[in-house]
Amino acid sequence: MSKEDKKSYEVGFGKPPRSTQFKPGQSGNTAGRPRGAKNFHTALEQELRSRVTVTENGRRKRISKREVIAKHLVNKSASGDLKAIPLLLSETRARESEAADVGRNQVFDTPEDRSVLESMVARIRSSSPEGTPSPAAAPLNPRKMVRRS
């Protein structure tokens, strides 16, 4: 920069004096968050994934801390802990409602499931009497709207 550019620089709102501006490569918050620092959610997930050794039925196993918490919660609820029971029930209800939100085609999406369903439908259709059509083969007849005065 030339001397004329420095002199013509006007100090004002959003234009601090050049002597107080950050130099290139200088951080504005030197005591700020270090690079690679983890937030709480990341640290919590990492801890829940870490594995510990437990003894279950006389045998030692390595399982995640998340599994240890789940086992402990279920065992406490089964033993009658009045604080653990509502917590377990609310968690299971939340999982059941998530499963109920899944669409019909997503629940039975494996080829084995589809073949079982198709065989069941074929069996139901074949067992219906000759004179009565099966529900799937019956034509849809919408009711006529009747206006009453």
Backbone as JSON Lines, residues from 0, in Angstrom:
{"i":0,"aa":"M","n":[0.82,-1.18,0.0],"ca":[0.0,0.0,0.0],"c":[0.87,1.24,0.0]}
{"i":1,"aa":"S","n":[0.43,2.19,-0.76],"ca":[1.21,3.43,-0.82],"c":[0.79,4.36,0.31]}
{"i":2,"aa":"K","n":[1.56,5.41,0.52],"ca":[1.28,6.36,1.6],"c":[-0.02,7.12,1.33]}
{"i":3,"aa":"E","n":[-0.32,7.35,0.05],"ca":[-1.55,8.07,-0.29],"c":[-2.78,7.26,0.08]}
{"i":4,"aa":"D","n":[-2.73,5.9,-0.12],"ca":[-3.86,5.04,0.25],"c":[-4.09,5.05,1.75]}
{"i":5,"aa":"K","n":[-3.0,5.06,2.53],"ca":[-3.13,5.08,3.97],"c":[-3.76,6.38,4.45]}
{"i":6,"aa":"K","n":[-3.4,7.47,3.83],"ca":[-3.93,8.77,4.24],"c":[-5.39,8.91,3.84]}
{"i":7,"aa":"S","n":[-5.79,8.35,2.7],"ca":[-7.16,8.52,2.23],"c":[-8.15,7.57,2.92]}
{"i":8,"aa":"Y","n":[-7.65,6.64,3.74],"ca":[-8.53,5.7,4.43],"c":[-9.32,6.47,5.48]}
{"i":9,"aa":"E","n":[-10.64,6.37,5.38],"ca":[-11.51,7.1,6.29],"c":[-11.96,6.19,7.42]}
{"i":10,"aa":"V","n":[-11.68,6.53,8.66],"ca":[-12.07,5.75,9.82],"c":[-13.51,6.09,10.16]}
{"i":11,"aa":"G","n":[-14.32,5.06,10.44],"ca":[-15.72,5.3,10.79],"c":[-16.4,3.99,11.15]}
{"i":12,"aa":"F","n":[-17.73,3.96,11.06],"ca":[-18.49,2.76,11.42],"c":[-18.13,1.62,10.47]}
{"i":13,"aa":"G","n":[-17.66,0.49,11.03],"ca":[-17.28,-0.66,10.22],"c":[-15.91,-0.51,9.59]}
{"i":14,"aa":"K","n":[-15.21,0.58,9.87],"ca":[-13.87,0.81,9.32],"c":[-12.95,1.22,10.46]}
{"i":15,"aa":"P","n":[-12.4,0.23,11.19],"ca":[-11.51,0.58,12.31],"c":[-10.16,1.09,11.81]}
{"i":16,"aa":"P","n":[-9.45,1.76,12.68],"ca":[-8.11,2.22,12.27],"c":[-7.24,1.04,11.87]}
{"i":17,"aa":"R","n":[-6.39,1.21,10.91],"ca":[-5.56,0.13,10.39],"c":[-4.66,-0.47,11.48]}
{"i":18,"aa":"S","n":[-4.27,0.33,12.45],"ca":[-3.37,-0.17,13.49],"c":[-4.08,-1.17,14.4]}
{"i":19,"aa":"T","n":[-5.42,-1.11,14.5],"ca":[-6.14,-2.03,15.37],"c":[-6.76,-3.2,14.61]}
{"i":20,"aa":"Q","n":[-6.64,-3.23,13.29],"ca":[-7.2,-4.33,12.51],"c":[-6.34,-5.58,12.68]}
{"i":21,"aa":"F","n":[-6.98,-6.75,12.49],"ca":[-6.24,-8.01,12.57],"c":[-5.29,-8.1,11.39]}
{"i":22,"aa":"K","n":[-4.1,-8.59,11.69],"ca":[-3.11,-8.82,10.64],"c":[-3.48,-10.09,9.88]}
{"i":23,"aa":"P","n":[-3.07,-10.26,8.64],"ca":[-3.38,-11.5,7.9],"c":[-2.85,-12.72,8.65]}
{"i":24,"aa":"G","n":[-3.74,-13.73,8.83],"ca":[-3.37,-14.96,9.53],"c":[-3.56,-14.88,11.03]}
{"i":25,"aa":"Q","n":[-3.94,-13.71,11.55],"ca":[-4.13,-13.54,12.98],"c":[-5.6,-13.78,13.31]}
{"i":26,"aa":"S","n":[-5.87,-14.56,14.35],"ca":[-7.24,-14.87,14.74],"c":[-7.82,-13.75,15.58]}
{"i":27,"aa":"G","n":[-9.12,-13.59,15.5],"ca":[-9.79,-12.59,16.32],"c":[-10.09,-13.1,17.71]}
{"i":28,"aa":"N","n":[-10.07,-14.42,17.9],"ca":[-10.37,-14.99,19.21],"c":[-9.3,-16.02,19.51]}
{"i":29,"aa":"T","n":[-8.19,-15.56,20.05],"ca":[-7.06,-16.45,20.27],"c":[-7.33,-17.47,21.37]}
{"i":30,"aa":"A","n":[-8.24,-17.18,22.31],"ca":[-8.54,-18.11,23.39],"c":[-9.82,-18.89,23.1]}
{"i":31,"aa":"G","n":[-10.25,-18.92,21.85],"ca":[-11.5,-19.57,21.49],"c":[-11.4,-21.08,21.42]}
{"i":32,"aa":"R","n":[-12.45,-21.68,20.87],"ca":[-12.52,-23.14,20.78],"c":[-11.38,-23.67,19.92]}
{"i":33,"aa":"P","n":[-10.64,-24.66,20.43],"ca":[-9.55,-25.22,19.63],"c":[-10.1,-26.07,18.48]}
{"i":34,"aa":"R","n":[-9.31,-26.21,17.44],"ca":[-9.73,-27.03,16.31],"c":[-9.9,-28.47,16.74]}
{"i":35,"aa":"G","n":[-10.94,-29.11,16.2],"ca":[-11.18,-30.52,16.51],"c":[-11.87,-30.75,17.83]}
{"i":36,"aa":"A","n":[-12.25,-29.69,18.53],"ca":[-12.97,-29.88,19.8],"c":[-14.35,-30.44,19.5]}
{"i":37,"aa":"K","n":[-14.8,-31.38,20.33],"ca":[-16.08,-32.06,20.1],"c":[-17.18,-31.38,20.89]}
{"i":38,"aa":"N","n":[-18.37,-31.33,20.29],"ca":[-19.5,-30.82,21.04],"c":[-20.03,-31.92,21.96]}
{"i":39,"aa":"F","n":[-21.0,-31.59,22.8],"ca":[-21.5,-32.53,23.8],"c":[-22.12,-33.76,23.16]}
{"i":40,"aa":"H","n":[-22.9,-33.58,22.11],"ca":[-23.57,-34.71,21.46],"c":[-22.54,-35.7,20.9]}
{"i":41,"aa":"T","n":[-21.51,-35.21,20.28],"ca":[-20.47,-36.08,19.72],"c":[-19.75,-36.84,20.82]}
{"i":42,"aa":"A","n":[-19.41,-36.14,21.91],"ca":[-18.73,-36.79,23.02],"c":[-19.63,-37.85,23.66]}
{"i":43,"aa":"L","n":[-20.92,-37.56,23.8],"ca":[-21.86,-38.51,24.38],"c":[-22.0,-39.75,23.51]}
{"i":44,"aa":"E","n":[-22.14,-39.56,22.21],"ca":[-22.25,-40.71,21.29],"c":[-20.99,-41.57,21.34]}
{"i":45,"aa":"Q","n":[-19.84,-40.93,21.4],"ca":[-18.58,-41.68,21.46],"c":[-18.5,-42.52,22.73]}
{"i":46,"aa":"E","n":[-18.93,-41.96,23.85],"ca":[-18.92,-42.7,25.11],"c":[-19.91,-43.84,25.1]}
{"i":47,"aa":"L","n":[-21.1,-43.64,24.51],"ca":[-22.1,-44.7,24.47],"c":[-21.67,-45.85,23.56]}
{"i":48,"aa":"R","n":[-20.84,-45.57,22.56],"ca":[-20.34,-46.61,21.65],"c":[-19.17,-47.38,22.24]}
{"i":49,"aa":"S","n":[-18.48,-46.79,23.22],"ca":[-17.3,-47.48,23.78],"c":[-17.73,-48.77,24.47]}
{"i":50,"aa":"R","n":[-16.85,-49.74,24.44],"ca":[-17.18,-51.09,24.92],"c":[-16.55,-51.33,26.28]}
{"i":51,"aa":"V","n":[-17.29,-52.07,27.1],"ca":[-16.81,-52.44,28.44],"c":[-16.99,-53.94,28.61]}
{"i":52,"aa":"T","n":[-16.25,-54.52,29.56],"ca":[-16.34,-55.95,29.85],"c":[-17.3,-56.15,31.01]}
{"i":53,"aa":"V","n":[-18.3,-57.0,30.8],"ca":[-19.26,-57.32,31.86],"c":[-19.33,-58.83,32.03]}
{"i":54,"aa":"T","n":[-19.75,-59.25,33.21],"ca":[-19.96,-60.68,33.47],"c":[-21.45,-60.92,33.51]}
{"i":55,"aa":"E","n":[-21.91,-61.8,32.6],"ca":[-23.33,-62.09,32.5],"c":[-23.5,-63.6,32.46]}
{"i":56,"aa":"N","n":[-24.27,-64.14,33.42],"ca":[-24.47,-65.58,33.56],"c":[-23.14,-66.33,33.7]}
{"i":57,"aa":"G","n":[-22.22,-65.73,34.43],"ca":[-20.93,-66.37,34.68],"c":[-19.95,-66.25,33.53]}
{"i":58,"aa":"R","n":[-20.32,-65.6,32.45],"ca":[-19.39,-65.45,31.31],"c":[-19.08,-63.98,31.1]}
{"i":59,"aa":"R","n":[-17.85,-63.71,30.7],"ca":[-17.44,-62.33,30.44],"c":[-17.71,-61.98,28.99]}
{"i":60,"aa":"K","n":[-18.26,-60.79,28.77],"ca":[-18.57,-60.31,27.41],"c":[-18.16,-58.86,27.3]}
{"i":61,"aa":"R","n":[-17.86,-58.45,26.08],"ca":[-17.6,-57.03,25.81],"c":[-18.81,-56.48,25.07]}
{"i":62,"aa":"I","n":[-19.51,-55.52,25.69],"ca":[-20.67,-54.9,25.06],"c":[-20.55,-53.39,25.21]}
{"i":63,"aa":"S","n":[-21.34,-52.67,24.42],"ca":[-21.27,-51.2,24.47],"c":[-21.95,-50.69,25.74]}
{"i":64,"aa":"K","n":[-21.58,-49.48,26.14],"ca":[-22.18,-48.88,27.32],"c":[-23.67,-48.64,27.09]}
{"i":65,"aa":"R","n":[-24.06,-48.37,25.86],"ca":[-25.48,-48.21,25.53],"c":[-26.26,-49.49,25.87]}
{"i":66,"aa":"E","n":[-25.67,-50.65,25.54],"ca":[-26.32,-51.93,25.86],"c":[-26.36,-52.16,27.37]}
{"i":67,"aa":"V","n":[-25.31,-51.75,28.07],"ca":[-25.28,-51.9,29.53],"c":[-26.41,-51.08,30.15]}
{"i":68,"aa":"I","n":[-26.6,-49.86,29.67],"ca":[-27.66,-49.0,30.19],"c":[-29.03,-49.63,29.91]}
{"i":69,"aa":"A","n":[-29.22,-50.15,28.7],"ca":[-30.5,-50.77,28.35],"c":[-30.78,-51.98,29.24]}
{"i":70,"aa":"K","n":[-29.77,-52.84,29.43],"ca":[-29.94,-54.02,30.27],"c":[-30.27,-53.61,31.71]}
{"i":71,"aa":"H","n":[-29.56,-52.63,32.2],"ca":[-29.77,-52.17,33.56],"c":[-31.18,-51.6,33.74]}
{"i":72,"aa":"L","n":[-31.64,-50.82,32.78],"ca":[-32.97,-50.23,32.84],"c":[-34.06,-51.31,32.83]}
{"i":73,"aa":"V","n":[-33.92,-52.28,31.95],"ca":[-34.89,-53.37,31.87],"c":[-34.88,-54.19,33.16]}
{"i":74,"aa":"N","n":[-33.7,-54.51,33.69],"ca":[-33.61,-55.3,34.92],"c":[-34.2,-54.56,36.11]}
{"i":75,"aa":"K","n":[-33.93,-53.25,36.2],"ca":[-34.49,-52.45,37.29],"c":[-36.01,-52.41,37.19]}
{"i":76,"aa":"S","n":[-36.52,-52.25,35.97],"ca":[-37.98,-52.22,35.77],"c":[-38.59,-53.56,36.14]}
{"i":77,"aa":"A","n":[-37.94,-54.64,35.76],"ca":[-38.46,-55.98,36.06],"c":[-38.46,-56.26,37.55]}
{"i":78,"aa":"S","n":[-37.52,-55.66,38.28],"ca":[-37.47,-55.88,39.73],"c":[-38.44,-54.99,40.48]}
{"i":79,"aa":"G","n":[-39.13,-54.09,39.77],"ca":[-40.18,-53.28,40.4],"c":[-39.75,-51.88,40.77]}
{"i":80,"aa":"D","n":[-38.67,-51.36,40.23],"ca":[-38.24,-50.0,40.52],"c":[-39.26,-49.03,39.92]}
{"i":81,"aa":"L","n":[-39.91,-48.25,40.78],"ca":[-41.0,-47.38,40.33],"c":[-40.53,-46.18,39.51]}
{"i":82,"aa":"K","n":[-39.25,-45.86,39.55],"ca":[-38.73,-44.78,38.71],"c":[-38.31,-45.29,37.34]}
{"i":83,"aa":"A","n":[-37.88,-46.55,37.26],"ca":[-37.4,-47.1,36.0],"c":[-38.54,-47.53,35.09]}
{"i":84,"aa":"I","n":[-39.66,-47.96,35.68],"ca":[-40.77,-48.48,34.87],"c":[-41.33,-47.43,33.91]}
{"i":85,"aa":"P","n":[-41.68,-46.2,34.37],"ca":[-42.21,-45.21,33.42],"c":[-41.2,-44.82,32.34]}
{"i":86,"aa":"L","n":[-39.93,-44.77,32.71],"ca":[-38.9,-44.43,31.73],"c":[-38.82,-45.49,30.64]}
{"i":87,"aa":"L","n":[-38.84,-46.76,31.05],"ca":[-38.79,-47.86,30.08],"c":[-40.03,-47.86,29.21]}
{"i":88,"aa":"L","n":[-41.2,-47.68,29.81],"ca":[-42.45,-47.68,29.04],"c":[-42.5,-46.53,28.04]}
{"i":89,"aa":"S","n":[-42.02,-45.36,28.44],"ca":[-42.04,-44.22,27.51],"c":[-41.1,-44.48,26.33]}
{"i":90,"aa":"E","n":[-39.96,-45.1,26.59],"ca":[-39.03,-45.42,25.51],"c":[-39.62,-46.46,24.56]}
{"i":91,"aa":"T","n":[-40.25,-47.49,25.11],"ca":[-40.82,-48.53,24.24],"c":[-42.0,-47.98,23.45]}
{"i":92,"aa":"R","n":[-42.8,-47.11,24.05],"ca":[-43.91,-46.5,23.31],"c":[-43.39,-45.63,22.18]}
{"i":93,"aa":"A","n":[-42.3,-44.91,22.42],"ca":[-41.72,-44.07,21.37],"c":[-41.25,-44.94,20.21]}
{"i":94,"aa":"R","n":[-40.62,-46.07,20.51],"ca":[-40.15,-46.98,19.45],"c":[-41.32,-47.6,18.71]}
{"i":95,"aa":"E","n":[-42.39,-47.96,19.43],"ca":[-43.56,-48.56,18.78],"c":[-44.25,-47.56,17.86]}
{"i":96,"aa":"S","n":[-44.32,-46.29,18.29],"ca":[-44.97,-45.29,17.43],"c":[-44.13,-45.02,16.19]}
{"i":97,"aa":"E","n":[-42.8,-45.11,16.31],"ca":[-41.94,-44.95,15.13],"c":[-42.18,-46.1,14.16]}
{"i":98,"aa":"A","n":[-42.34,-47.32,14.69],"ca":[-42.58,-48.48,13.84],"c":[-43.95,-48.39,13.19]}
{"i":99,"aa":"A","n":[-44.94,-47.8,13.89],"ca":[-46.28,-47.67,13.32],"c":[-46.31,-46.64,12.21]}
{"i":100,"aa":"D","n":[-45.39,-45.66,12.26],"ca":[-45.34,-44.63,11.23],"c":[-44.78,-45.15,9.92]}
{"i":101,"aa":"V","n":[-44.13,-46.3,9.95],"ca":[-43.56,-46.87,8.73],"c":[-44.7,-47.33,7.83]}
{"i":102,"aa":"G","n":[-44.59,-47.07,6.56],"ca":[-45.65,-47.42,5.61],"c":[-45.83,-48.92,5.47]}
{"i":103,"aa":"R","n":[-46.99,-49.33,4.91],"ca":[-47.32,-50.74,4.76],"c":[-46.29,-51.47,3.9]}
{"i":104,"aa":"N","n":[-45.84,-50.84,2.85],"ca":[-44.88,-51.48,1.95],"c":[-43.49,-51.59,2.58]}
{"i":105,"aa":"Q","n":[-43.21,-50.74,3.54],"ca":[-41.9,-50.8,4.16],"c":[-41.85,-51.87,5.25]}
{"i":106,"aa":"V","n":[-42.99,-52.23,5.83],"ca":[-42.99,-53.24,6.88],"c":[-42.71,-54.61,6.29]}
{"i":107,"aa":"F","n":[-43.4,-54.98,5.2],"ca":[-43.24,-56.28,4.56],"c":[-42.47,-56.09,3.25]}
{"i":108,"aa":"D","n":[-41.2,-55.77,3.37],"ca":[-40.45,-55.45,2.16],"c":[-39.47,-56.52,1.71]}
{"i":109,"aa":"T","n":[-39.38,-57.63,2.44],"ca":[-38.47,-58.68,1.99],"c":[-39.22,-59.63,1.05]}
{"i":110,"aa":"P","n":[-38.52,-60.29,0.15],"ca":[-39.19,-61.22,-0.77],"c":[-39.92,-62.34,-0.02]}
{"i":111,"aa":"E","n":[-39.36,-62.8,1.1],"ca":[-40.02,-63.86,1.87],"c":[-41.36,-63.36,2.41]}
{"i":112,"aa":"D","n":[-41.37,-62.13,2.92],"ca":[-42.61,-61.56,3.45],"c":[-43.67,-61.45,2.36]}
{"i":113,"aa":"R","n":[-43.24,-60.98,1.19],"ca":[-44.2,-60.81,0.08],"c":[-44.76,-62.16,-0.37]}
{"i":114,"aa":"S","n":[-43.92,-63.19,-0.41],"ca":[-44.41,-64.51,-0.85],"c":[-45.39,-65.08,0.17]}
{"i":115,"aa":"V","n":[-45.14,-64.88,1.45],"ca":[-46.07,-65.35,2.47],"c":[-47.4,-64.62,2.35]}
{"i":116,"aa":"L","n":[-47.35,-63.32,2.19],"ca":[-48.58,-62.55,2.04],"c":[-49.37,-62.97,0.8]}
{"i":117,"aa":"E","n":[-48.68,-63.17,-0.32],"ca":[-49.36,-63.59,-1.55],"c":[-50.0,-64.96,-1.39]}
{"i":118,"aa":"S","n":[-49.32,-65.89,-0.69],"ca":[-49.91,-67.22,-0.49],"c":[-51.12,-67.14,0.43]}
{"i":119,"aa":"M","n":[-51.09,-66.26,1.42],"ca":[-52.24,-66.09,2.3],"c":[-53.43,-65.52,1.54]}
{"i":120,"aa":"V","n":[-53.2,-64.53,0.7],"ca":[-54.28,-63.94,-0.09],"c":[-54.85,-64.98,-1.05]}
{"i":121,"aa":"A","n":[-54.0,-65.78,-1.68],"ca":[-54.47,-66.82,-2.61],"c":[-55.3,-67.85,-1.86]}
{"i":122,"aa":"R","n":[-54.88,-68.24,-0.65],"ca":[-55.63,-69.21,0.14],"c":[-57.0,-68.66,0.53]}
{"i":123,"aa":"I","n":[-57.06,-67.39,0.9],"ca":[-58.34,-66.78,1.27],"c":[-59.26,-66.71,0.07]}
{"i":124,"aa":"R","n":[-58.73,-66.35,-1.07],"ca":[-59.55,-66.26,-2.28],"c":[-60.06,-67.63,-2.71]}
{"i":125,"aa":"S","n":[-59.24,-68.66,-2.57],"ca":[-59.65,-70.0,-2.99],"c":[-60.67,-70.61,-2.03]}
{"i":126,"aa":"S","n":[-60.64,-70.19,-0.78],"ca":[-61.57,-70.76,0.2],"c":[-62.94,-70.09,0.17]}
{"i":127,"aa":"S","n":[-63.09,-68.97,-0.53],"ca":[-64.4,-68.31,-0.58],"c":[-65.33,-69.11,-1.48]}
{"i":128,"aa":"P","n":[-66.64,-69.21,-1.14],"ca":[-67.59,-69.98,-1.95],"c":[-67.67,-69.44,-3.38]}
{"i":129,"aa":"E","n":[-68.05,-70.31,-4.31],"ca":[-68.09,-69.95,-5.73],"c":[-69.02,-68.77,-6.0]}
{"i":130,"aa":"G","n":[-70.15,-68.74,-5.32],"ca":[-71.14,-67.7,-5.61],"c":[-70.76,-66.33,-5.09]}
{"i":131,"aa":"T","n":[-69.95,-66.27,-4.04],"ca":[-69.6,-64.96,-3.46],"c":[-68.22,-64.55,-3.95]}
{"i":132,"aa":"P","n":[-68.13,-63.37,-4.5],"ca":[-66.81,-62.92,-4.95],"c":[-65.94,-62.56,-3.74]}
{"i":133,"aa":"S","n":[-64.65,-62.7,-3.92],"ca":[-63.73,-62.34,-2.84],"c":[-63.7,-60.82,-2.71]}
{"i":134,"aa":"P","n":[-63.34,-60.3,-1.55],"ca":[-63.34,-58.85,-1.36],"c":[-62.44,-58.13,-2.35]}
{"i":135,"aa":"A","n":[-61.33,-58.75,-2.74],"ca":[-60.42,-58.08,-3.67],"c":[-61.02,-58.04,-5.08]}
{"i":136,"aa":"A","n":[-61.85,-59.03,-5.43],"ca":[-62.41,-59.09,-6.78],"c":[-63.73,-58.32,-6.88]}
{"i":137,"aa":"A","n":[-64.32,-57.94,-5.76],"ca":[-65.61,-57.24,-5.79],"c":[-65.43,-55.85,-6.36]}
{"i":138,"aa":"P","n":[-66.32,-55.43,-7.27],"ca":[-66.2,-54.08,-7.82],"c":[-66.59,-53.06,-6.77]}
{"i":139,"aa":"L","n":[-65.97,-51.92,-6.87],"ca":[-66.25,-50.85,-5.92],"c":[-67.47,-50.08,-6.42]}
{"i":140,"aa":"N","n":[-68.55,-50.09,-5.65],"ca":[-69.77,-49.36,-6.0],"c":[-69.97,-48.26,-4.97]}
{"i":141,"aa":"P","n":[-69.64,-47.03,-5.32],"ca":[-69.86,-45.96,-4.34],"c":[-71.36,-45.75,-4.15]}
{"i":142,"aa":"R","n":[-71.76,-45.45,-2.94],"ca":[-73.17,-45.21,-2.65],"c":[-73.63,-43.92,-3.33]}
{"i":143,"aa":"K","n":[-74.88,-43.94,-3.74],"ca":[-75.44,-42.73,-4.33],"c":[-75.79,-41.8,-3.21]}
{"i":144,"aa":"M","n":[-75.53,-40.54,-3.43],"ca":[-75.83,-39.54,-2.42],"c":[-77.31,-39.21,-2.51]}
{"i":145,"aa":"V","n":[-77.99,-39.29,-1.41],"ca":[-79.42,-38.97,-1.36],"c":[-79.58,-37.72,-0.55]}
{"i":146,"aa":"R","n":[-80.2,-36.74,-1.13],"ca":[-80.41,-35.49,-0.42],"c":[-81.77,-35.53,0.25]}
{"i":147,"aa":"R","n":[-81.77,-35.31,1.53],"ca":[-83.01,-35.26,2.28],"c":[-83.34,-33.83,2.62]}
{"i":148,"aa":"S","n":[-84.63,-33.47,2.46],"ca":[-84.97,-32.09,2.76],"c":[-85.63,-31.94,4.08]}
